[in-house]
Amino acid sequence: MRSLLGKRDLGDFGRGGCDDVTGPKHSNLIFRNPTARVRGPRAEDAIWQPLRPDELNQAVTAATTPQPWLFLVLAAVHAARPGQIRAMHLDDVDLPGRRITIAGHDRPLDELTHRALLDWLDYRHRRWPNIANPHLLVSTESALRHAPVSHTWILNMRGLAATIERLRIDRQLEEALAAGGDPLHLAAVFGVSEDTAIRYATNARILLQTPPRPPH
């Protein structure tokens, strides 16, 4: 991805409550709510802007150990969701074949992710040499079991613009911009649904058609 890794090689209206409104008890009458099937206007999707280099650098600076660094790389390079990262198994990583599987989607393993995985796996082996947990990521608690790490264990980047989720969004937006807003390309690269691919492609087209702001 772009400048993220320069320093380190690198987000019911109109339901009207219940469908049925019961009248006074003594009447034993039940009236249909006339607004039950009324839908308000669909909210427009947000138009994401690419993260700025300084926002990316803040995230890089916050990832100081192998675990958060791997989380950051998987989100920023492969657009992986936190839950997908937690669910990954050791068998999802093929270091000799340079492949990685995320949420069932097989992807080539780039050099940056390869190095991040090597650093983490080396730390994992030294810290927990004889555990049976099959998950790629383990913690002091999960090392004694077979479950994934808890959702609270992931890199905490609250207060930063480039959270793990925002990095994931930025990566897909970056790819959409590079591909000229081609949804088929996005679906092939990230294994996302048709609706998701179209949403990012539309976002990219809007940005590509927007004249750049004049420098201050």
C-alpha positions in Angstrom: 0.0 0.0 0.0 1.1 3.6 -0.4 3.1 5.6 2.1 1.8 3.6 5.2 5.0 1.7 5.6 7.6 4.4 4.7 8.8 4.6 8.3 8.9 0.8 8.8 9.2 -0.7 5.3 6.6 -0.8 5.2 -17.0 2.5 10.4 -35.4 2.3 11.3 -36.9 5.4 10.3 -40.7 5.3 10.0 -41.2 1.9 11.6 -43.7 3.4 14.1 -42.7 1.0 16.9 -44.3 -2.4 16.8 -46.2 -3.8 13.8 -49.4 -4.1 15.7 -50.9 -1.5 18.1 -53.3 -3.0 20.7 -56.3 -0.9 21.6 -57.9 -0.5 25.0 -58.1 -3.9 26.8 -61.9 -3.7 27.2 -62.5 -3.4 23.5 -60.5 -6.5 22.6 -59.7 -4.8 19.3 -56.3 -4.9 17.5 -55.6 -2.3 14.9 -52.9 -2.6 12.3 -50.3 0.1 12.5 -50.5 2.0 9.2 -46.8 2.9 9.3 -45.6 -0.7 9.9 -44.4 -1.1 6.3 -43.5 2.5 5.6 -39.8 2.9 5.0 -37.9 6.1 5.2 -35.4 7.2 2.6 -32.3 5.1 2.5 -29.3 6.8 4.0 -26.7 7.7 1.5 -23.4 5.8 1.9 -20.6 7.9 3.3 -18.0 9.2 0.8 -14.7 8.0 2.3 -11.6 10.1 1.7 -8.1 8.5 1.7 -6.2 8.7 4.9 -3.5 11.3 5.0 0.2 10.2 5.3 0.4 11.7 8.8 -2.6 9.6 9.9 -1.0 6.5 8.5 2.3 7.3 10.2 0.5 7.6 13.6 -0.8 4.1 13.2 2.6 2.8 12.2 4.1 4.4 15.3 1.5 2.9 17.6 2.3 -0.7 16.4 5.4 -1.3 18.5 5.4 -5.2 18.9 4.9 -8.1 16.5 1.2 -8.7 17.4 -0.1 -5.2 16.7 2.2 -4.8 13.7 0.7 -8.0 12.1 -2.8 -6.8 12.9 -2.0 -3.5 11.2 -0.5 -5.1 8.1 -3.3 -7.5 7.6 -5.8 -4.7 7.7 -3.8 -2.2 5.7 -2.5 -4.5 3.0 -5.2 -7.2 2.8 -8.3 -5.3 4.1 -8.9 -7.9 6.7 -11.6 -7.3 9.4 -10.6 -7.7 13.1 -12.9 -10.7 13.4 -11.3 -12.3 10.3 -7.8 -11.8 11.7 -8.8 -13.4 15.0 -10.3 -16.4 13.2 -7.2 -17.2 11.1 -5.5 -20.5 11.7 -1.8 -21.4 11.3 -2.9 -23.5 8.3 -4.1 -20.3 6.6 -0.5 -19.2 6.1 1.7 -20.8 3.5 5.0 -19.2 3.9 7.0 -21.3 1.3 4.2 -21.0 -1.3 3.8 -17.3 -0.5 0.0 -17.5 0.0 -2.4 -16.5 2.7 -6.1 -17.3 3.2 -8.3 -14.8 4.9 -12.0 -15.6 5.4 -11.7 -18.4 2.9 -10.2 -16.1 0.2 -6.8 -17.1 -1.0 -4.3 -14.3 -1.7 -0.7 -13.9 -2.7 1.6 -13.1 0.2 3.5 -9.9 -0.3 6.9 -9.2 1.2 5.7 -6.9 3.9 3.1 -9.4 5.2 5.6 -12.2 4.9 8.1 -10.4 7.1 5.4 -9.4 9.6 4.3 -13.1 9.8 7.8 -14.3 10.3 8.3 -11.8 13.2 5.1 -12.9 14.8 5.6 -16.6 14.4 9.1 -16.3 15.8 7.7 -14.5 18.8 4.8 -17.0 19.2 7.2 -19.9 19.2 9.5 -18.4 21.8 6.7 -17.2 24.0 4.4 -20.4 23.7 6.6 -23.2 22.3 4.3 -26.2 23.0 0.7 -25.0 22.7 -2.0 -26.8 20.8 -4.1 -23.7 19.8 -4.5 -23.8 16.0 -5.1 -20.1 15.7 -2.5 -17.8 14.1 -2.8 -15.3 16.9 -2.7 -16.4 20.5 -2.6 -14.6 23.9 -1.6 -15.6 27.4 -5.3 -16.6 28.0 -6.0 -18.3 24.7 -2.7 -20.2 24.6 -4.2 -22.6 27.2 -7.3 -23.3 25.1 -8.3 -23.8 21.4 -10.3 -20.6 21.0 -9.3 -17.5 19.2 -8.1 -14.4 21.1 -10.8 -12.2 22.5 -12.0 -9.1 20.5 -10.5 -6.9 23.3 -7.0 -8.3 22.6 -6.6 -6.6 19.2 -4.5 -3.5 18.7 -6.3 -0.6 20.5 -5.9 2.5 18.2 -8.8 4.5 19.7 -8.2 8.2 19.3 -6.3 7.7 16.1 -7.8 8.5 12.7 -6.3 5.2 11.3 -8.0 2.6 13.4 -7.8 -1.1 12.2 -11.3 -0.7 10.7 -10.4 2.6 9.0 -7.2 1.0 7.6 -9.3 -1.8 6.1 -11.6 0.7 4.4 -8.7 2.8 3.2 -7.0 -0.2 1.6 -10.1 -1.1 -0.4 -10.6 2.5 -1.4 -7.0 2.7 -2.5 -7.4 -0.4 -4.7 -10.7 1.0 -6.1 -9.0 4.3 -7.0 -6.1 2.4 -8.7 -8.5 0.3 -10.7 -10.5 3.3 -11.9 -13.6 2.2 -9.9 -13.9 -1.3 -11.3 -16.1 -3.4 -9.0 -15.1 -6.7 -10.6 -11.5 -6.0 -9.8 -12.3 -5.3 -6.2 -14.3 -8.5 -5.8 -11.5 -10.5 -7.3 -8.8 -9.0 -5.2 -10.6 -9.0 -1.8 -13.3 -11.6 -2.2 -15.9 -9.1 -1.1 -19.6 -9.2 -2.0 -21.1 -7.6 -5.1 -22.7 -4.8 -3.0 -19.5 -4.0 -1.2 -17.5 -3.9 -4.4 -20.0 -1.6 -6.0 -20.0 0.7 -3.0 -16.2 1.1 -3.0 -16.2 1.5 -6.8 -18.8 4.2 -6.7 -16.9 6.0 -3.9 -13.7 5.9 -6.0 -15.5 7.2 -9.1 -16.8 10.2 -7.2 -13.3 11.0 -5.9 -11.8 10.5 -9.3 -14.3 12.9 -10.9 -13.9 15.5 -8.2 -11.4 18.3 -9.1 -8.5 18.5 -6.8 -8.5 21.3 -4.3 -6.1 24.1 -5.1 -3.1 24.3 -2.7 -3.4 26.7 0.2 
